[in-house]
Amino acid sequence: MTRFIALLILAVLGIVYWCYRPSFGYFRPPLDRSLELAANFGELREGHFHMGLDIRTGGKEGLPVFASADGYISHLSIAPNGLGNAIFITHSNGLVTVYGHLQRFDDSLERMVRLRQYAMQSWQQEIDLPAGAYLVKRGDLIAFSGNTGSSQAPHLHFEIRDTAGVNLNPQLEGLSVEDDQPPVINALYWYDRRYSTYMTRAQKIGITKRNGGYHTEKNIIPVNSPLISLGIAATDKSSASSHVSGIFEATLWLDDSLIHAFSLRSLSSSDTRYINACIDYSKWIRSGIYVQHLSTLPGNPIFTYPRRDGLIHLKDTLIHTLRIRVKDVRDNQAELMVRVRYVPACAAPVHDPVLYHTTAFSSGHFFSSGTIACAPGRETSINGASFVAHFTASSFYDRLPFHWQELPDTDSRRASALIFLHDPSVPVHDRFLVQVRTTLSFHDPLRDRTVMQLTSGDSQYIVKGIWQGDWLAGFFSRLGILHLIVDTIVPDIHPYQWEEGQHFTRDASGISIQCRDDLGPIARLRGEVDGRWVPFAQKGNIYTYTFDDTCPSGIHRLSITAMDIAGNKTEQTFHFSRE
């Protein structure tokens, strides 16, 4: 009866939501082609949920993009990352549609943006427009699709946001995709929740698919803990596309009681980093596999349900039935039933007191080390011999014995000890402050070229930092190996897909240069043609100037000045001509 009532409540709420959404059917697709997705709403990404739909453009740029409903253009964004070139339209119902990774805007917007870029001598722009300045009607041409920002291939990113800035699932607002295929359950895991999820490895439960359904390989799954939780690796794809995407909804039942559920109807941008609490982050770092927790970690405030945290209490040694149901947005679903039994005498849990096994942690050459207990809701400061780290109350999602070590570093470019901050496979929710003491004297001029470098797995993060006496302070959002490094190497600048002195025909749309630095991204780049500033659009380490009236036919001098994060500056001059 309890299970029936819970199911009835979920069904009624779903029907009410579907029938009384004021925006349903209000929006048209932003492209004049069948809706085929490269990514769906809420899809799992590195450090964030996907906040909209990625609509395929056939691998091409330049497809016309249309306003989804009447309204006015309220904001334009031009940036080297994120959504790149983007348009925001505010509609009469209060909702906002967003169109990202655009190649270019329509002609009137392009002229306005270009004038502003020249006036401010800045390619990057964030432009707020007053209501009524740029009115649009449903179906008006507003832009052309592209591959700008953090996009890895041509497509159109599309979002719907409400008045509070919460992103709504566009497929629940009338932009539906043909789909009759159920989600796929790829793997299932259980966790010993007597311990922190960062201290115990996931135990895989073998599953098979037969007769159209999912089953465990063993009839009964023995577990050696009276307190467990589950994690699931599941995917979905529509009938219209071969692209594999994420699931929309999952529910977990213990016997006849609903103990956990999540549904991706909406997401707030302020909550998107909590994806790291919704997945087995350690497994993703190590293997690249996304396993979603069917439980709520102590430090995760989203997808929370009263008395439904997903923890499975096995208070006896009887057989208990777990039922998992996953759905896509079109209500196609897949189910898996798991029968578990608590067996105290079975194998001991896999328990990892230290995960970050490196030469440093095992060599014994460190001069300072320690362990401190961290937990959700508790501010923590760690004081080493040559560093101080400050973590906020929301930094960690689960309990953690934080290990740290310091080693002397004799590398001539390094200006501090080598500091090991626990393990890159443990996530940190918000930025934490670290202060590192330098080995450079107070008056050493190399201090001006010293930066903070943190290595987390295969990634490196560079921060300029602020000097506080002999300490350099900066913020990071990942754990790993940290030190100060002296950078005196200037950026490298050279032509991209053209040569010095080259002649460009009338068909050439612009000119590009490549600018790279040995440590990280370029902090600032300035381009001039014949002594006049021109806008260079950035895509990674490629910068492109689209020819305009500033560069007529004839011979020209191109001057590029670039500066890295450490403050090293260089200038290169090239020559070219236009027909």
C-alpha positions, 0 to 999 in steps of 0.5 A: 500500500505504501508503495502504491501511494508513493507511486500515485503521488509521483504520477499525479505530480507529473501530470499536474506539471505536464498539464499546467506548465504555462510555457508548454508549446510557447517556444518553437525550435531555434533551427529550421530542421528536425531536432537532433541532440548532441547532448540533453538537459542535465547531462553529466559533464566535468564539474557541471551539469549540462544546462540546456540542449546541444542541437546538432547542425550537421557538423556545419557552421552558419545555419540560420538561428531563429528566435523561439518566441516573441520578446526582446534581446536583453543581453549579448555575450562574446567570450573565449570560453563558455557559450562563446558568442551568445544571445539572450532573449527575454520573453513576455512570459518572463522566461529567457531563451539562450542561444550559444556557440554562435558564429556571428549575430545578425547584421544589425547586432554585428554592427553594434557589437563591432562599434562597441569593441572598437570604442572599448578596444576589447573583443570580449563583451558583456552587453546588457540591452534595454527592453524594446531596443531590439524587439524580435518576433517568433521565427525572426533570424537572430544569428548563425550557428557556430563553434565558439567558446568551449564548444568542441564541434559545431552545434547550437546550445539552447537554454530556457531560464525562468525569472529566478535564473533557474534553467528549465528542461527544454524538452518539458517546454515543448521542444520534444525529440522523437524517442521510443527507446528506453534508457540503458543500465550499464553497471551497478555498484554498492558502497559500504556507508559505514565509511565515507564514500572517499574511503571505500571503493565501489563494489560492482554488482554483475548485471545482465540483460535478457528477455527485455529486462535487467537482472543481477547475475547472482540471485542474491547479493551478499553484503558485509555491511548493515548500511549501504548505498547504490550507484548506477551507470546508465545512459540514454539515446533517442530514436533520432540520434545515435548520440549517447546521453544521460538519464532524466529520472531515477527512483530507488525502492527498498522493499515497498518504500521509496528511499531516493529519487531525482528528476532533471526538470530544472537546475540552478546554475548556482548548484551545477557544481554539485554534480561532483556530489551526485557522482562517484567522483573518484571513479570518474577521475580514475576511469572516466566512468560516470556512476551516479549515486542513488543516495544523497551525500551529507554535504549535498543540498540538491536532490534531497528528499525528507527521509529519502537519502538513499541509505539502505539500512539492513537491520537483519539478515533477511533478504530485501528487495531493491528496485531501481527505475530509470526514465527518459523525458519521454517516459521510456523506462528500464527497471532492475530488481536487486535482492540483497542480504546482510551477511556479517561474515563475508569478505572485509570491506575494501578500505582506502586510508590513503588513495593518492599513492605517489613516490612522494607519499612513500619515499619518506623524504618529506620534512613535514606531514599530517592528517586532519579530519574534514567534514561537511559543515565544518570550516578547516584550516591546515597549517604546514611548515611552508603552507596554510590552506583554508577550506570552507564549511561547504568544501567537502561532500563527505567525511575525509581524513585529509592527508598532506605532506611537504618535500624540499624541491631543488628544481631551479625554477621552483621557489617553494617546497613541494606540497601534496594536498591529499588526493585529486580524486576527492572533489572540493566544492568551492574555491579554497585559499592557499598561502605558500611560503617562498624560498626567494629572498624578500628583494629577489626580482624573480618574485615578480615572475613567480606564480602558483602551480597546482597539478591535479591528475593530468591538468595544471592550474596557474594562479598569479597570487598576491604576495603577503610578505614571504607568502604567496596566496591564491585560490584553487578548486582542486586538490593535488601537488602545489608549488611556486614556480618562477616563469621568465619565458615569454609567450610564443607568437607566430602566424597560423596557416599563413606566412610572413609577407603573404598576399590575401585575396578578396575571398580571405575573411581574416587573418589568424595568429597562434599564441602559446605559453609554456605554463598556461593560458595567455593573460592578455593579447593586443593586435594592431594593424598599421598602429590601430587596434583591431579585435582578435577573436579567441578560440583556444590559443588561436586568435583571428581578426576578421577583416573590416574597414580598418584593413583595406586593400594594400600592404599592412603591418600587423603587431601582436603584443602578448603577456602571460599570467606571470607578466612576461610580455613579448611583441611580434611584427608581421607583414601581409597584403590584401587584394 
